[in-house]
Amino acid sequence: ALRKIAFLHFDDIGDNSVMNLLHKKPNGLIIILPRVISEMAMWHTLQKFFYDETFPIPIYVAFENEPLMQIYKDLQVKEAQLAEAPTKPFFSKMFETVMAEDYQVSVSIDEPKSSSPLQLENFYYLLSSSQDQKEERKASKPVIIISATYDVFSLAPDLSHGVNSNGSGLIALLELFKVYQKLFAAYGSFSKYDLLFLLTPTGSLNYRGTELFLNDLPESLSQKNRIRFMLGLLRSK
């Protein structure tokens, strides 16, 4: 029997559109991405959705090209034709369209493997401006967190690149650390706040690393109201 593949363009993704296709039990799903993604928030949401859920089929990501877009347009035409037939429910007709047997799809990669859980590691350093005070005094001082993500992650490997995602934020954090370390060393307890510099992973997965850190704070930071503010250094648009 032929394996049936569903196609979905990134620009056509809406509420439950992916799940509606997957409920029809295709043998694979191809998501077509534009060469330039303008809706990065949607892309990040989509990545988080695919990583959080478990799927019994391989899911491929491909960039637009002329042959692929021609196939997608042909399928859209057939979908419109089937939509005029009133005898079947809409989603059944749509599924028959994207499962049309007019094309064959082949991939030149190894057998797909299920994704393994990400090992998330946060790195932080608490810079205290009250080093000459007693330990209990230091523990009660309010904290400002300055954070940046240190890695690049994408379901589409070609989108896992760029010094500004988030290399620029990482460099800014390290430079700020150098400046404040010198200030704290030279002037002691001049500041009313301690500074915590935090490097977290998976910014593209809705800042999962940051969430992990905040949900499991070190004991020295978990005192009520000790963390007063958090500044995230993100890449520029």
Disulfide bonds with the S-S distance in Angstrom:
none
